[in-house]
Amino acid sequence: MGATGKLELQDHLKLWYDPPQPSNLYHQAPSPSCFFAHALLVWMPYKLWKVKVVCPNASCGGHQLTGAGLHKRARRVMDVDRIYNMVTETLWCTKCKGSHVSWSQAILQQLDLGHRAEFRVIVTQKYACDVRVIRLLRERGLGNSPTRVLKQLWENHTEQWLQRVARYTGNCVAFLQRPGLLPVTFPEPPERAVVPSCTWLLSVYSQDILTRLKDIKANITSTYGSILKMDSTKKIIKKLAGTAKGTALWLTSVGNEYGQILMSVLTAQEGAGLDQMAHDLVKRYAQAGVDPPVALYVDCGCCAEAETTKLQARFSGWPDLVVRLDIYHFMRRIALACTTNAHQLYPVFMAQLSACIFEWDAGDLALLRQAKAQQLQIQGLSSVDVDRHLTRKERALHCRRRTRGEDTTIRLLEELFTTLRGPCGKNSLGVPLFDVERLDEIWRVQREHVKCIQDPPGVALYCKTGELTKGGVRLPVLRCARGSSSLESFHLHLNRFIPGTSANSLNFQLYLLEGLHRWNQDRRVAALATKPSGLCCYSGNLLHSVNRNYQQLFGRKLVPEFCPPSQYTGELIGVQYLFRQTGQALQDMNPDSEETAHLIEEHDAVADEGFFDLTEDPTVIIHEVSTSPAPDTYQVASCTSSFTVLLQGTALPPVVSVSEEPLQEVKVLPAEPVPAQQEHQYHLPENTEGQAKQRQTPHSILPKGTTKRQLFVVPPTAAAVTAVPAATKAPAAPATTASFVPQVITQAGQPVVFFQYVLPETSGATQKRPYKRTVQANTCKKCGQFRTAETGHSQFRGRVYCPNFEALTKQQWLEEMRKSK
């Protein structure tokens, strides 16, 4: 409370003010104010830290803003389990006469990262949300939908409110049981704060993405690879709503050997509509000085009758690029010849189909069998039949494979078709495995694509990502770059990442960009041989700032796997690529724009359940079948016995075929990320704490007469003591100027010089500053004329007489005013 009786700000403010806590003992009736009070966030960076902020208006030329007091509106902020209040300050530009609130993006972007991180609130038009709530929505895992987050918030807020109610009512009951003369009544506790809807949560989440768009786009266009995969899907385009609904036909993505996504675009057509995307990818590699990729895996368009395919013409900037067909798509084409996938011999056929295409490395398989045998011995199991205990996941994780070659693959496939198209291919009910006519037609077409599924010569498809010990044997952990199964997992992930059943073009674009960014950051560690730091952060500017400061202070990086991305190349991503084909324009993405705020609040009902990753290679199909004679008695319900009976006398090749020649060595991963030639420039303002321009005290309010004030004490040198004797008098100075006068005294035998600031002596009263009128006279607010006697105006005790709007004359009006005073 100030001297005038009004509320005034203190000089020494704090960022957070905790509410008063309830008393331990109550001698009077408890009040609910102490039990249900909220914390207060005082966001006033100019007053708290004296930071220097300038006017965002370009015409002001960086003019510094000054404080204009407390903002008239306070906001309620929703946290994970509570509600707290927030107040802020208004900043004023004396040049353009504009006012700015300290929580606006124009002010927040001028703060250094340390002070900016103290403001953890995302402000919307009606509510405000703590960033800790939004962190629950960022990672879109299995079962992590906005509906689940909203229910969790309801539970947290309800439980916290009920705990306060329990403590308040418990103290009231205890006080009521004490003896007293008068009856006591207690006020009811306030209502619980209402948690907003899922739509509001998603709109706040979109606001959060808008503040990180530059960093997200720079990271997406800074991804490269030597083995690329391209695939398209139609699942996700069904969620595109608004003006763009029905304009997209495909979502096409391009990934690398580590599972990262180089580009993902929506197109109105799949063929020629991808020409611009391919041109931009070639240009990205050329500008960054990165070696072009050596192989591209696709699901169609791998070969043609002409010498140059459409894909090779589309990527003409990479003349040595080898286009290959994804093997799993090839196997699914062959499997269409089966009468049904529920046939008893269908798993056997798929396992044999994989064995006809691939063969395993002998050294890797022998090492895995040795480790598995020792593991079985430790567990007390028999290690006679080790292959029966080897799982599909273990073979794919520790062993390498390669394709057999075009001629060998064709010969083995034809033998397999011949064996299973006869009586040996029927189940226990006599239903054949193949539709013979369909099989002949499919094989006639797919026979030409056998050469397209062979491994590119001289290309290392495996990289070593680590090691693990099994049974006392060190086994390598391998990752295969063959095929496009990683894109299938990404498309499933992205379909779940866009919440709800539909989203307008702006929200769709924001969720798509955020999904690409987080997907790539999760897989950046797979491209390095070094052990990750164990930190989980997706903020590029925060990681860059910490690494820079850590390198300067301690000589190393705290997060060595992070490297600043390249500058954004300007490539069109997602919906922007679609709108270029359809001629539409994407909405404004300014976080402070009212149009943007309205658009991001347009959400449909949310009912999703997150996503899961496809981590296993679908082409690794192991189905061990025993070819020994069947026993005399068996049960038809047993699956193993059924296969034994059906395949009696059938000569099938072994499921696990070993290569006679050693496979190509695995690829060695780099220890550190390769720095970009032109790094993305993070917006990291310098710390301007204490540099704000303060208002100067005018000379007219200084005290009269000669005033001396000690400024500071300086121990003099020997020369200074000699130059300034003890009897030195102040030199004569003009009467209109001030001066510093040295005075020498002795303290404990040591001469000390005191510099004193002497103000000039003044005679008489202080002269007033001349008043310069900028206008001829004051203006009447009613008629707009000058408020002078010439125009017939008059004034009495602050009330103005206007002849154009008063019925009385001037004299009559003055008499009335004097009577009513």
C-alpha positions in Angstrom: 0.0 0.0 0.0 1.5 3.4 -1.0 1.5 6.7 0.7 -1.7 7.8 -1.2 -3.6 4.7 0.0 -3.5 3.0 -3.3 -1.8 -0.3 -4.3 1.7 0.3 -5.6 4.4 -2.0 -6.9 7.3 -2.8 -4.7 10.9 -1.9 -5.7 12.2 -5.5 -5.0 9.8 -7.9 -6.7 10.0 -11.6 -7.0 9.1 -13.8 -9.9 6.9 -16.2 -7.9 4.7 -15.4 -4.9 3.4 -18.4 -3.0 0.0 -18.1 -1.3 -0.2 -17.9 2.5 -0.3 -21.3 4.1 -3.0 -22.4 6.7 -2.1 -22.0 10.3 -1.1 -24.9 12.4 -3.5 -24.0 15.2 -6.7 -22.1 14.8 -8.1 -20.0 17.7 -10.7 -18.4 15.4 -12.9 -19.9 12.7 -10.8 -21.0 9.7 -11.3 -19.1 6.5 -11.1 -20.9 3.1 -8.9 -18.1 1.6 -5.7 -19.7 3.0 -6.7 -23.2 1.9 -7.6 -22.4 -1.7 -5.4 -19.4 -2.6 -3.3 -19.6 -5.8 0.3 -18.8 -6.5 1.1 -15.7 -8.4 3.6 -15.3 -11.4 4.8 -11.8 -11.7 6.1 -11.6 -15.3 7.8 -8.2 -15.5 11.2 -8.7 -17.1 11.8 -5.0 -17.4 11.2 -4.3 -13.8 12.6 -7.5 -12.4 15.9 -7.7 -14.3 16.2 -4.3 -16.0 16.5 -6.1 -19.4 16.8 -3.9 -22.5 13.9 -4.3 -24.9 13.3 -2.2 -28.0 10.2 -1.4 -29.9 9.3 -4.0 -32.5 8.0 -1.3 -34.9 10.5 -1.0 -37.7 9.9 2.7 -38.1 11.2 3.4 -34.5 14.7 2.2 -35.4 15.2 0.1 -32.3 14.0 2.7 -29.8 14.1 1.4 -26.3 10.9 0.6 -24.4 10.2 1.9 -20.9 7.9 0.7 -18.2 4.3 1.9 -18.1 3.1 0.1 -15.0 1.1 -3.0 -14.4 -1.1 -4.4 -17.2 -4.8 -4.1 -16.4 -5.6 -7.8 -17.1 -4.5 -10.8 -15.1 -4.6 -14.3 -16.5 -5.4 -17.7 -14.9 -2.9 -20.4 -16.0 -3.7 -24.1 -16.0 -0.9 -26.3 -14.7 -0.6 -30.0 -14.4 -2.4 -30.2 -11.1 -3.2 -26.6 -10.1 -4.3 -23.2 -11.2 -2.1 -20.1 -10.7 -2.5 -16.5 -11.6 -0.2 -14.3 -13.7 0.2 -10.6 -14.0 2.5 -8.7 -16.4 3.7 -5.2 -17.2 3.0 -2.8 -20.1 5.9 -1.4 -22.0 5.7 2.0 -23.7 7.5 3.4 -26.7 7.9 7.2 -26.4 8.6 7.5 -30.1 5.6 5.8 -31.8 3.4 6.0 -28.6 2.7 2.3 -28.9 2.2 -0.1 -25.9 3.3 -3.7 -25.7 2.6 -6.4 -23.2 5.6 -8.3 -21.8 4.1 -11.7 -22.6 3.8 -11.0 -26.3 6.1 -12.9 -28.7 7.6 -9.6 -29.9 9.0 -9.0 -26.4 9.8 -12.6 -25.5 11.9 -13.1 -28.6 14.2 -10.3 -27.4 15.1 -12.0 -24.1 18.1 -14.3 -23.7 17.4 -18.0 -23.3 18.0 -18.0 -19.6 15.4 -15.3 -18.8 13.1 -16.5 -21.6 12.9 -20.0 -20.0 11.4 -18.5 -16.9 8.2 -17.7 -18.8 6.7 -21.2 -19.2 3.2 -20.0 -20.2 1.4 -20.3 -23.6 -1.2 -17.5 -23.8 -4.4 -17.9 -25.9 -7.3 -15.5 -26.3 -9.3 -16.8 -23.4 -7.1 -19.0 -21.3 -3.4 -19.6 -20.6 -1.6 -23.0 -20.2 1.6 -24.0 -18.6 4.1 -25.6 -20.9 4.3 -28.7 -18.7 0.8 -29.6 -19.8 1.8 -29.4 -23.5 4.8 -31.6 -22.9 2.3 -34.4 -22.2 0.9 -34.0 -25.8 4.2 -33.8 -27.7 5.2 -37.4 -27.5 2.4 -39.2 -29.4 2.9 -42.8 -28.1 0.5 -45.7 -28.0 -2.5 -44.7 -25.9 -1.4 -41.1 -25.6 -4.3 -39.1 -27.1 -5.5 -35.6 -26.1 -8.5 -37.4 -24.5 -6.3 -39.4 -22.2 -4.3 -36.2 -21.3 -7.5 -34.4 -20.5 -8.7 -37.1 -18.3 -5.4 -37.1 -16.5 -5.7 -33.4 -15.9 -9.2 -33.8 -14.6 -8.0 -36.4 -12.1 -5.0 -34.3 -11.0 -7.0 -31.1 -10.5 -9.9 -33.0 -8.8 -7.6 -34.9 -6.4 -5.6 -31.7 -5.5 -8.9 -29.8 -4.9 -10.3 -32.6 -2.8 -7.2 -32.7 -0.7 -7.6 -29.0 0.1 -11.2 -29.5 0.9 -10.4 -32.3 3.2 -7.9 -30.2 5.1 -10.2 -27.2 5.3 -13.3 -29.2 6.5 -11.1 -31.1 8.9 -9.9 -27.9 10.6 -13.5 -26.6 10.6 -14.9 -29.8 12.3 -12.1 -29.7 14.9 -12.8 -26.0 15.7 -16.6 -26.7 15.8 -16.1 -29.5 18.4 -14.5 -27.0 20.8 -16.7 -25.5 23.5 -18.0 -22.0 22.7 -20.7 -19.5 23.6 -22.0 -18.6 20.2 -22.8 -20.8 17.1 -20.2 -20.8 14.4 -20.8 -20.9 10.7 -18.2 -21.6 8.1 -18.2 -20.5 4.4 -18.2 -23.2 1.8 -15.1 -23.8 -0.2 -14.9 -22.3 -3.7 -15.8 -24.3 -6.8 -13.1 -26.4 -8.5 -11.5 -24.8 -11.5 -12.9 -26.0 -14.8 -10.4 -27.8 -17.1 -10.9 -26.8 -20.7 -11.8 -29.2 -23.5 -9.6 -31.3 -25.9 -10.1 -28.7 -28.6 -8.5 -26.0 -26.4 -5.6 -28.4 -25.5 -4.9 -28.9 -29.2 -5.1 -25.2 -30.0 -2.5 -24.5 -27.3 -0.3 -27.3 -28.7 -0.5 -25.7 -32.2 0.5 -22.4 -30.6 3.6 -24.1 -29.2 4.6 -25.5 -32.5 4.2 -22.1 -34.2 7.0 -20.7 -32.0 9.4 -23.4 -33.2 8.7 -23.5 -36.9 12.0 -22.1 -38.2 14.0 -24.7 -36.2 11.8 -27.5 -37.3 12.0 -26.7 -41.0 15.8 -26.3 -40.8 16.1 -29.7 -39.2 13.9 -31.4 -41.8 15.9 -30.0 -44.7 19.2 -30.9 -43.1 18.7 -34.7 -43.3 20.7 -36.8 -45.8 21.4 -40.4 -46.6 23.2 -42.7 -48.9 20.4 -45.3 -49.3 17.0 -43.7 -49.8 13.5 -45.2 -49.7 10.3 -43.7 -51.2 6.8 -44.8 -50.5 3.3 -43.4 -50.7 0.1 -43.8 -48.6 -3.5 -42.7 -48.8 -4.4 -43.3 -45.1 -3.5 -39.9 -43.8 -5.0 -37.7 -46.5 -8.5 -38.6 -45.2 -7.8 -36.4 -42.2 -7.3 -33.3 -44.3 -10.4 -31.1 -43.9 -11.5 -27.5 -44.6 -10.9 -25.9 -48.0 -8.2 -28.5 -48.9 -10.5 -31.5 -48.3 -10.5 -33.8 -51.3 -7.6 -32.1 -53.1 -4.8 -34.5 -52.0 -4.5 -38.1 -53.4 -1.2 -39.2 -51.9 1.3 -38.5 -49.1 4.7 -39.4 -50.4 7.7 -39.7 -48.1 11.5 -40.2 -48.7 13.6 -41.7 -46.0 17.2 -42.8 -45.4 18.9 -45.9 -44.1 18.6 -44.8 -40.5 14.8 -44.4 -40.6 14.9 -40.6 -40.8 12.6 -38.7 -43.2 14.2 -36.4 -45.8 10.9 -35.1 -47.1 7.1 -35.7 -46.9 4.7 -34.0 -49.2 1.0 -34.2 -50.1 0.3 -34.4 -53.9 -2.6 -34.2 -56.2 -1.0 -36.9 -58.4 1.8 -39.4 -57.7 3.8 -39.4 -61.0 4.7 -36.1 -62.5 3.5 -34.4 -59.3 6.8 -35.5 -57.6 9.1 -33.8 -60.1 9.5 -30.7 -58.0 10.2 -32.7 -54.8 12.9 -34.7 -56.6 14.5 -31.6 -58.0 14.6 -30.0 -54.6 16.3 -33.1 -53.1 19.0 -33.1 -55.7 19.5 -29.4 -55.1 19.8 -29.9 -51.4 22.6 -32.5 -51.7 24.4 -30.2 -54.2 24.2 -27.1 -52.0 25.4 -29.0 -48.9 28.3 -30.7 -50.7 27.1 -34.2 -49.6 27.7 -37.3 -51.8 24.6 -38.3 -53.8 22.8 -41.5 -52.7 23.7 -44.8 -54.3 20.4 -46.7 -54.1 16.7 -45.9 -54.0 14.1 -48.5 -52.9 10.5 -48.1 -54.2 7.3 -50.1 -54.3 6.6 -49.5 -58.0 8.3 -48.0 -61.2 11.5 -49.8 -60.6 12.1 -50.8 -64.3 10.7 -50.2 -67.7 11.1 -51.4 -71.3 13.1 -48.2 -72.1 16.7 -47.7 -71.0 15.7 -44.9 -68.6 12.9 -45.3 -66.2 10.7 -42.4 -65.0 12.3 -42.4 -61.6 15.8 -42.2 -63.1 14.6 -39.3 -65.3 13.1 -37.6 -62.2 16.4 -37.9 -60.3 18.5 -37.1 -63.3 20.8 -35.1 -61.1 22.0 -38.4 -59.7 23.1 -40.4 -62.8 24.6 -43.3 -60.7 21.5 -43.9 -58.6 20.4 -47.5 -58.6 16.6 -48.1 -58.4 15.5 -51.3 -56.6 12.1 -52.8 -55.8 11.2 -53.4 -52.2 11.4 -57.1 -51.6 8.5 -57.3 -49.3 6.2 -55.7 -51.9 7.5 -58.3 -54.4 6.7 -61.2 -52.0 3.2 -59.8 -51.4 2.6 -59.7 -55.2 3.5 -63.4 -55.4 1.4 -64.2 -52.4 -1.7 -62.9 -54.3 -1.6 -66.3 -56.2 -2.7 -68.1 -53.0 -6.3 -69.0 -52.6 -6.4 -67.6 -49.1 -3.9 -66.6 -46.4 -5.7 -68.8 -43.9 -4.5 -71.9 -45.8 -2.5 -74.4 -43.7 0.5 -74.2 -46.0 0.5 -70.4 -46.4 3.1 -69.8 -43.6 5.3 -72.6 -45.1 5.1 -71.1 -48.5 6.0 -67.6 -47.3 9.0 -69.0 -45.4 10.2 -70.9 -48.5 9.6 -67.8 -50.6 12.0 -65.9 -48.4 14.5 -68.7 -48.5 14.5 -68.6 -52.3 15.4 -65.0 -52.3 17.9 -64.7 -49.4 20.9 -66.6 -48.0 22.6 -65.9 -44.6 26.2 -65.2 -43.8 27.9 -68.3 -42.5 30.2 -66.6 -40.0 27.4 -64.6 -38.4 25.1 -67.6 -38.2 27.8 -69.8 -36.6 28.5 -67.1 -34.0 24.8 -66.8 -33.2 24.5 -70.6 -32.9 27.5 -70.7 -30.5 26.0 -68.0 -28.3 22.6 -69.6 -28.3 24.0 -73.0 -27.4 25.9 -71.7 -24.4 22.8 -69.7 -23.3 20.8 -73.0 -23.4 23.4 -74.8 -21.4 23.4 -72.1 -18.7 19.6 -72.4 -18.5 19.9 -76.2 -18.2 18.3 -77.0 -21.6 19.5 -79.2 -24.3 21.6 -77.6 -27.0 21.3 -80.4 -29.6 18.8 -78.6 -31.9 19.9 -75.0 -31.6 18.2 -73.7 -34.8 14.8 -74.6 -33.3 15.4 -72.1 -30.5 16.7 -69.3 -32.7 13.9 -66.7 -33.1 13.2 -64.5 -36.1 14.2 -61.4 -34.2 17.6 -62.8 -33.2 18.5 -63.8 -36.7 17.6 -60.4 -38.1 19.4 -58.6 -35.3 22.8 -60.4 -35.4 23.1 -62.0 -38.9 23.6 -60.5 -42.4 21.8 -61.7 -45.5 22.1 -61.1 -49.2 20.1 -61.9 -52.3 21.0 -65.1 -54.2 21.2 -63.5 -57.7 18.7 -63.3 -60.6 19.3 -66.8 -62.1 19.4 -68.7 -58.8 16.3 -66.9 -57.5 14.2 -67.7 -60.7 15.3 -71.4 -60.6 14.4 -71.8 -56.9 11.1 -70.0 -57.2 10.0 -72.1 -60.2 10.9 -75.3 -58.3 8.9 -74.1 -55.3 5.8 -73.3 -57.5 6.1 -76.7 -59.2 6.3 -78.5 -55.9 3.3 -76.8 -54.2 1.0 -76.5 -57.2 0.3 -80.3 -57.2 -1.2 -82.7 -54.7 1.5 -81.6 -52.2 0.0 -78.1 -52.1 -3.4 -79.2 -50.7 -4.5 -78.9 -47.1 -6.2 -81.6 -45.0 -9.6 -80.7 -46.7 -8.2 -81.0 -50.2 -8.1 -77.2 -50.9 -5.2 -76.3 -53.1 -2.7 -73.5 -52.0 -2.6 -71.8 -55.4 -5.0 -70.6 -58.0 -3.0 -72.1 -60.9 -4.2 -69.7 -63.6 -3.6 -66.7 -61.3 -0.2 -68.0 -60.4 0.9 -68.3 -64.0 -0.2 -64.8 -64.9 1.4 -63.2 -61.7 4.7 -65.1 -62.3 4.8 -64.1 -65.9 4.7 -60.4 -64.9 6.9 -60.6 -61.8 9.6 -62.7 -63.3 10.8 -59.5 -65.0 11.2 -57.9 -61.6 13.5 -60.5 -60.1 16.5 -58.5 -61.2 15.1 -55.4 -59.5 15.1 -57.1 -56.0 18.8 -58.0 -56.1 21.2 -56.1 -53.8 23.1 -53.3 -55.5 26.7 -54.4 -56.2 29.3 -52.9 -53.9 26.8 -51.2 -51.5 27.1 -51.9 -47.8 23.5 -52.5 -46.6 24.4 -53.3 -43.0 25.8 -51.0 -40.3 26.9 -52.0 -36.8 24.9 -50.0 -34.1 26.3 -51.8 -31.0 27.1 -55.1 -29.3 25.5 -57.3 -26.7 26.6 -60.4 -24.8 24.6 -63.6 -25.0 25.9 -66.8 -23.3 29.3 -65.2 -22.8 29.7 -64.4 -26.5 29.8 -60.9 -27.9 27.3 -60.5 -30.7 27.1 -57.5 -33.1 23.8 -55.5 -33.3 23.1 -54.8 -37.0 20.7 -52.6 -38.8 19.8 -53.3 -42.4 19.1 -50.6 -45.0 17.4 -52.9 -47.4 13.7 -52.2 -48.3 11.2 -49.5 -47.3 9.6 -51.1 -44.2 10.8 -48.1 -42.1 8.5 -45.8 -44.2 5.6 -48.1 -43.4 6.2 -47.6 -39.7 6.5 -43.8 -40.2 3.2 -43.6 -42.1 1.5 -45.4 -39.3 3.2 -43.1 -36.8 2.2 -40.0 -38.7 -1.4 -41.1 -39.1 -1.7 -41.3 -35.3 0.3 -38.1 -34.7 -2.4 -36.0 -36.3 -5.1 -36.3 -33.5 -8.7 -36.6 -34.1 -10.5 -37.6 -37.3 -9.7 -34.4 -39.3 -7.8 -31.2 -39.2 -7.8 -28.1 -41.3 -4.8 -27.2 -43.5 -3.0 -25.1 -40.9 -3.3 -27.6 -38.1 -2.5 -30.5 -40.5 0.7 -28.7 -41.5 1.7 -28.0 -37.9 1.2 -31.6 -36.8 3.0 -32.9 -39.9 6.1 -30.7 -39.3 6.2 -31.6 -35.6 5.9 -35.3 -36.4 8.7 -35.2 -38.9 11.0 -33.3 -36.5 10.5 -35.6 -33.6 10.7 -38.7 -35.7 14.1 -37.6 -37.1 15.5 -36.5 -33.7 14.6 -39.9 -32.2 16.7 -41.6 -34.8 19.7 -39.3 -35.1 21.6 -41.4 -32.5 21.4 -44.4 -34.9 23.6 -42.6 -37.3 26.5 -42.2 -34.8 28.8 -44.8 -33.2 29.2 -42.9 -29.9 27.1 -43.6 -26.9 24.3 -41.1 -26.5 24.4 -38.6 -23.6 21.1 -39.9 -22.1 19.4 -36.5 -22.4 16.0 -36.1 -24.2 15.4 -32.7 -25.7 14.0 -31.6 -29.0 14.7 -27.8 -28.6 17.6 -26.9 -31.0 18.2 -23.5 -29.6 18.4 -24.8 -26.1 20.9 -27.6 -27.0 23.0 -25.2 -29.1 23.1 -22.6 -26.3 24.1 -25.2 -23.7 26.8 -26.8 -25.9 28.2 -23.4 -26.7 28.5 -22.3 -23.1 29.8 -25.7 -22.0 32.5 -25.7 -24.7 33.6 -22.2 -23.6 33.6 -23.1 -19.9 34.7 -26.7 -19.7 36.2 -27.5 -23.1 33.6 -30.1 -24.2 30.0 -30.4 -25.4 27.4 -31.6 -23.0 25.4 -33.1 -25.8 28.0 -34.3 -28.4 25.5 -36.0 -30.7 23.8 -32.6 -31.4 25.0 -30.6 -34.3 23.3 -27.4 -35.6 21.4 -28.0 -38.8 21.9 -26.4 -42.1 20.0 -23.3 -43.1 16.4 -23.9 -44.3 16.6 -24.6 -48.0 13.1 -23.2 -48.8 11.7 -26.6 -49.9 8.0 -27.0 -49.8 6.9 -29.5 -47.1 3.5 -31.2 -46.6 0.5 -29.1 -47.4 2.5 -26.3 -48.9 3.6 -28.6 -51.7 0.0 -29.5 -52.3 -1.2 -25.9 -52.4 1.5 -25.1 -55.0 -0.1 -27.7 -57.3 -3.7 -26.6 -56.6 -3.0 -22.9 -56.6 -4.2 -22.3 -53.0 -2.3 -20.3 -50.3 -1.5 -21.6 -46.8 -2.8 -19.4 -44.0 -0.7 -17.0 -42.0 1.5 -18.7 -39.4 2.2 -15.6 -37.2 1.7 -16.7 -33.6 0.3 -13.3 -32.6 -2.2 -13.1 -35.5 -5.9 -13.2 -34.7 -6.6 -15.2 -37.9 -4.1 -17.8 -36.9 -5.6 -18.1 -33.4 -9.1 -18.7 -34.9 -7.8 -21.3 -37.3 -5.9 -23.4 -34.8 -9.0 -23.6 -32.6 -10.9 -25.5 -35.3 -10.6 -29.1 -34.3 -13.0 -32.0 -34.5 -13.7 -34.6 -31.8 -10.6 -36.4 -30.7 -10.6 -40.2 -30.5 -7.2 -41.6 -31.2 -4.9 -44.0 -29.4 -1.4 -43.0 -30.5 0.9 -45.2 -32.5 3.4 -48.1 -32.4 6.6 -48.8 -34.5 7.1 -51.6 -36.9 10.6 -52.7 -35.9 10.9 -56.2 -37.4 11.9 -57.0 -40.9 8.8 -58.5 -42.6 11.0 -60.4 -45.1 12.6 -62.5 -42.3 10.1 -65.4 -42.2 11.2 -68.5 -40.3 8.9 -71.5 -40.1 10.7 -74.7 -39.2 9.1 -77.9 -40.6 10.2 -81.3 -39.6 10.5 -83.8 -42.6 10.8 -86.9 -40.5 8.1 -89.6 -40.8 4.9 -88.9 -38.9 4.2 -91.0 -35.8 1.5 -93.6 -35.8 -0.8 -91.6 -33.6 -1.2 -87.8 -33.7 -3.8 -85.1 -33.0 -5.2 -83.2 -36.0 -5.5 -80.1 -33.9 -1.7 -79.9 -33.5 -0.2 -77.5 -36.0 3.1 -79.2 -36.1 1.6 -82.6 -36.8 -0.6 -81.1 -39.5 2.4 -79.7 -41.4 4.2 -83.0 -40.9 1.3 -85.0 -42.5 0.7 -82.5 -45.3 4.4 -82.3 -46.3 5.2 -86.0 -46.1 7.5 -86.9 -49.0 7.8 -83.3 -50.2 11.4 -82.2 -50.9 11.6 -78.5 -49.9 14.8 -76.6 -49.6 16.0 -75.6 -46.1 14.5 -72.5 -44.7 17.9 -71.2 -43.5 20.3 -71.2 -46.4 23.9 -70.3 -45.8 26.1 -68.4 -48.2 29.2 -70.1 -49.4 31.0 -66.7 -49.8 31.5 -64.1 -47.1 29.2 -61.1 -47.3 30.4 -57.5 -47.6 31.7 -55.9 -44.4 29.3 -53.8 -42.3 29.3 -50.0 -42.6 31.3 -48.1 -39.9 29.3 -45.2 -38.4 30.9 -41.8 -37.8 31.8 -40.9 -34.2 30.5 -37.4 -34.4 27.9 -35.7 -36.7 29.3 -33.9 -39.7 28.9 -30.1 -39.3 26.9 -28.2 -41.9 28.7 -25.9 -44.3 26.0 -23.1 -43.7 24.6 -23.6 -40.2 21.2 -22.6 -39.2 21.4 -19.3 -37.2 19.6 -19.7 -33.9 18.0 -16.6 -32.5 19.9 -16.3 -29.2 19.8 -12.7 -27.9 22.5 -11.6 -25.5 21.8 -11.2 -21.8 20.9 -7.5 -21.3 20.2 -7.8 -17.6 20.6 -4.4 -15.9 21.1 -2.5 -19.3 17.6 -1.0 -19.5 17.6 2.8 -19.8 16.4 4.3 -16.6 14.7 7.7 -16.2 17.1 10.4 -15.1 16.4 12.6 -12.1 16.0 16.3 -13.2 18.3 19.0 -11.9 15.4 21.2 -10.8 14.7 18.9 -7.8 18.2 18.9 -6.4 18.6 20.6 -3.0 19.5 24.3 -2.8 22.9 25.5 -1.7 26.3 23.8 -1.5 25.9 20.1 -0.8 28.8 17.7 -0.4 28.4 14.0 -0.8 31.1 11.4 -0.4 31.3 9.3 -3.6 34.1 6.7 -3.0 37.4 6.2 -1.3 40.6 5.6 -3.2 43.9 4.7 -1.5 46.4 7.2 -3.1 49.7 6.2 -4.6 53.0 7.9 -3.4 52.8 10.3 -6.2 49.2 11.3 -5.4 50.1 11.9 -1.8 52.9 14.2 -2.9 50.8 16.0 -5.4 48.0 16.7 -3.0 49.2 18.1 0.4 47.0 17.9 3.4 46.4 21.7 3.4 45.2 21.7 -0.2 42.2 23.9 -0.7 39.6 23.5 -3.3 40.4 25.5 -6.4 38.1 28.4 -7.3 35.4 27.3 -9.7 32.8 29.2 -11.6 29.6 29.7 -9.8 27.6 27.9 -12.5 29.5 24.6 -12.6 30.1 21.6 -10.3 33.5 20.1 -9.5 35.2 17.1 -7.9 37.3 18.3 -4.9 39.9 16.0 -3.4 40.3 16.1 0.4 43.1 14.3 2.1 42.9 13.0 5.7 45.0 10.6 7.7 43.5 7.3 9.0 45.8 5.1 11.1 48.8 6.9 9.8 47.8 6.2 6.2 46.7 9.2 4.0 43.4 8.6 2.2 42.0 10.8 -0.6 38.2 11.5 -0.5 36.7 12.9 -3.7 33.7 15.0 -3.0 31.1 16.3 -5.5 30.4 20.0 -4.9 27.3 21.6 -6.4 27.4 25.3 -7.3 26.0 27.9 -5.0 22.9 29.6 -6.1 21.5 32.9 -5.0 17.8 33.4 -4.8 15.0 31.1 -6.0 15.6 28.4 -8.5 14.7 29.6 -12.0 11.7 27.9 -13.6 12.0 26.1 -16.9 10.4 28.4 -19.6 7.1 27.1 -20.8 6.8 26.9 -24.6 3.2 26.5 -25.9 2.9 24.3 -28.9 -0.6 25.3 -29.8 -2.3 28.7 -29.9 -5.1 27.8 -27.4 -6.9 24.9 -25.9 -9.6 23.3 -28.0 -13.2 22.7 -27.0 -14.2 19.1 -27.1 -17.8 19.9 -28.0 -17.5 22.3 -31.0 -13.8 21.9 -31.8 -13.1 25.7 -31.7 -10.5 27.4 -29.6 -11.6 27.8 -26.0 -11.1 31.6 -25.8 -13.2 34.7 -25.0 -13.1 35.6 -28.7 -15.1 32.5 -29.5 -17.5 33.1 -26.6 -16.2 30.3 -24.3 -15.7 30.6 -20.6 -14.7 28.4 -17.6 -15.7 28.2 -14.0 -14.1 25.8 -11.5 -13.2 23.3 -14.2 -16.5 23.4 -16.0 -16.5 24.8 -19.6 -19.2 27.0 -21.2 -19.7 26.5 -24.9 -22.0 29.0 -26.7 -22.8 26.5 -29.4 -24.3 23.9 -27.0 -25.7 25.9 -24.1 -29.2 27.6 -24.0 -28.1 30.2 -21.5 -26.0 33.2 -22.2 -22.5 33.4 -20.7 -23.5 35.8 -17.9 -26.5 33.7 -17.0 -24.4 30.5 -17.0 -21.8 32.1 -14.7 -24.5 33.2 -12.2 -25.9 29.7 -12.1 -22.5 28.3 -11.5 -21.8 30.7 -8.6 -25.1 29.9 -7.0 -24.5 26.1 -7.2 -21.0 26.2 -5.8 
